[in-house]
């Protein structure tokens, strides 16, 4: 049985609805950069009939090295996201790592995201739920897909039934993430599912002081995720991927976004019979 679609502003994500996209740089590098990326991606999505949510992080608390760039922090980062939202009209998403970040982030953002390694943290899930905003929980690579229903329950038991799940790799094998596309239909029985095509290409810690990755496989996994029935894609994007301050090995080039999404739209249309 398919889960109930989730309202994100003026559109819905879930069974029978058009493909949605959550995309943006991994981390806030500057306000101007976020605006450029958001505006470019929004035009692509408008041409293709894709519902678009801009994503960026104000802090990356789980970087491999303590020397790595973490972002501008909560206040400055939320100021940037508020400007993106006001100037583009787009819904925005950011991730939170601590319960006390949920309320201020919820005042600005349309979706709060729970990182994969924190998907079992009850206090964080409860705080996100109490913001009243939709909550996107990334499935931990250590979690079987059916186990994620308990994380969904933690949000819904606070009176918030707008929960999304994201698959970003099923487990760690031979130094890389491995995807099991059957996770998508399993989790769709209790929540709409997003497929993260860029983080799924990571080689965690593969460059010593940062994660490595296999960017060339982003299109393969994106197409496979949509073919398996994913309701939305999560893709980190950048206009200068080799200069990105986070996830440099997996962030996807802006100039290749439209071609990839056009293919994914056709796959989505075929999979839902429209």
N, C-alpha and C positions, 0 to 999 in steps of 0.2 A: 504494500500500500504506500502510495506517495505521501510525503509530508505536506503540510500546509505551507503555501508560499509566504514569504516575509515581505512586508512593506518597507521599501527604502525610499522615503520621500514620495515622489509621484509615481513610482513604478514598483513592480514586484519581482522578486527573485524566487524561482521555484518551478515546479513541474508545469509544463505547458506554456511557459512565458519565454519571451525572447532571451537570447544569450545576454548576460551581463558581464561587465569587465570591472575589476578592481585593479588599478594600475597607477604607478607613479615611481619616483626614485625611492631607493631603499631608505634614505635618510635625508632630512632637510639640510641642503647645502647652502641655500639662500632663498629668500622670498621670491626674487626675480626668477631664479631657476625653476622653482616649483610652478610659478605662473606660466612660464614658457612651456614646460612639459604638459601641464594640465590643459592648456589651450590647444596644443597640437593634438593630444590624444582625444580631446572632446570633439574636435572637427572630424577626426577619423571615425569615431564612434557614431557621430551624427550621420555621416554618409552611409554607414553600414547598418543603421538601425539598432545599434547596441546601447543598452543602458550603461552609463559610465559613472563610477565612483573614483574620485581621486584619493590615492593612498600615499602617505609619507609618515615617517617616524620622527618624533622629536628627540628620542633617545634610543640607542641600541644598547641595552644593558647586558647583552650576552655576546659581545665581541670576543673573538679568540684571544686577543692580546689586550692588556690594560693600556697599551700605547695607542690603540686604534681610535679613530675619530668616532665619537658617540653621538654627536648632534648638538643642537643649541640648547637643549633642556626644555622643561615643561612650559614655562611662561612664554619665552620667545618663540618656541615651536608652535604653541597654540595661537599666538598672534599671527604667525605665518599662515597657518591653516584657516584661520578666520578670514584672512585677506583673500586667500584662494577661493574660499566659499562665496564671499561677497562679490568678488570681481568676475567670477565665472558662472556663478549660479549652480555649481556642481555640489553634490553631496560629498563629504570628505570622511575618511577613515584614518585612524591612527591606532597604534598598539599601546597598551599600558602594561606596566610591570609590577606596580604596587597598588594596593587598594585605595590609598589616598589620592591617586592620580585619576580615579574614575570620575568623580564628580566634576572637577574642572574640565577634563577632556570631554565629558558628556555635554557640557554647556556649549561647546564649539562644534564637536564632531557629530556626524549622523550615524556612525557605526563605531563601536569600540571593539578592538581586536585583542584576543588573548594569545600570546605566543605559544608555540607548540610545547616547549619545555615546561610551561606553567599551566597546562590545560587541566590539571587536577587540583590546582590551588583554590580551595573552597573560598577563602576570604576574598581573593581577587575576583572570582566568578560572581560572588554575591554582590560585591561592590559595583561591578560592571552592570549587573542586572538592575540594581537599584537606581542607576542613572536614568533608566527608562528608555534608553536607546537600544537599537538592535545590537546583539553581541555576536561577533564572529570568533568562534573558537577554532584554533588550528589544532589538528589532531597530532598528539605526540607520536613520534616514531616508535615509541615503546608501548603504544596502546593498540590493541585490536580494535577494528572499527566498531563492533557492537558495544565495546566498553565505553565509547564516547557518549552513549545515551545517558550515562550517569552524570557526565559533565553538563549535558543539555538540561537534565532534570534540576541541577543546582541553580540554573538561571530561571527556569520556568517556575520553580517553587517560590521565587520572590515576586511572582505576579507578572513576569516579563516573558511572553511567549515568542518574542521575535529573536530567534536563535538561528545562526548559520554555522556550518562546519566547513573547514578547509582541510583538504588532504595535501600534504606537502612531502610525501615520502612515507613509506610504510615501515621500513626498518633499515638498519645500517648493515651493509654487507660489503666485503672486500674493499673497505675504504671509501665507499660511496653510498648514497641513498638508493634504495630500490623501491619502485612503485608497484603496488598491487591494485589494478584498476577495479577489482571487485569491491574494494572499499567504498567506491562511490555509490553503487546501488544499495549496499548494506546500510550505509549511514543515511541515505535518502528516505529510509523508512521512518526516520524520526526527525529529520531536518533537511532543508535544502543544502546542497553540497557545492562548494567551490573547489576548483582544482588549481593548485599553485604550480605553474609550469617552470618558474625560474628557481625557486629554492629546491625543487626536486632534482635539479641538476648539480647541486653542490657536492663538493668533496670536503666534508667538514674538517677544518684544520689542515687541509691538504697542502698549504703553502707555509707551514710552520707557524707564522704569526697571524695568519688569516686563512679563511676558507678558500679553497680552490673551486673549480667548477668546469662544467662542460656545456658552455653556452650554445654550442651548435645543435644540441639535442632539445632545446626549448620548443621549437616547432613540432618535433615528433611527439613530445609528451603533451603539448597543448592539444594537438589534434586527437591524440588517443584519449585524453581526458574528456573532451567533448563527445567523442564517439561513444564513450562509456556512459554518457548521460549527465555529465556535470552541468549544473545550472548556471555556472559563471566561471570565468577564468580570473586568476590572480597572476599578474605579470609585472615584475619590477622593470621599469623602463628608464632610459637615459639618453640624452642627445649626444653625449660623449662617453660611451661605456668604459673605455680604457682609462678615463680620468675620474670615474665615480669614486666617491669616498667610502663606499661600503658595497660589498658584494660585487666587486669589479669583474669577477670571473663569470658571473651568471646574469647580470642585468642585461636586458634586451635592448637592442638599438631602436630608437624611435623610427628611423627611416624604414625599418622592416616590419613595423607594427601592422600597417594596413593590409599588406599582403597576407600575413598570418591570420589576422582576424577575418578577412574575407573568406578564407578557406574554412575557418571554424564556424562561421555563420552558416555556410552551406551544409556542413556536417550536422549542426544543431537542427536546421530545418528538416533535414532528412530523418534525424533521430526522433523528432517529435511529430513527424508527419505533416508538416506545413509546407 
